[in-house]
Amino acid sequence: MLILTRKNREAVVIGENSGIGQLLKVTVLEVHSGRVKLGFEADSELPIHRAEVWERIQAQNRTS
C-alpha cells in the first residue's frame, strides 16, 4: 500500500495520459471533523465505485 499525505486541493494522478493507459486523478476537496471529501476525475470508460460496492459486484460476478 502506498501512503501519501495531501493537503486541501492537492491531487494524486494514477496511470498515464499517453493514449495507452487510463488516467485517474484524485483530489482532496475538504477535510473536516475526521472526514475527507475526495474528487475523482477519470476517463468515462473507467468505472469508479466505493470499495463496498465493488466487493458486492465482484461477489455477484463470482456467483454468475
RAKAUR-V6179 format. One record per helix or strand of 3 or more residues. SS is the DSSP state (@ for helix, = for strand). FROM is the first residue (numbers start at 1). LEN is the number of residues. If there is no record, write none. Layout:
BEGIN
ss: [SS:SS]
from: [FROM:FROM]
len: [LEN:LEN]
END
This chain:
BEGIN
ss: [=:=:=:@]
from: [11:23:35:51]
len: [5:10:8:13]
END
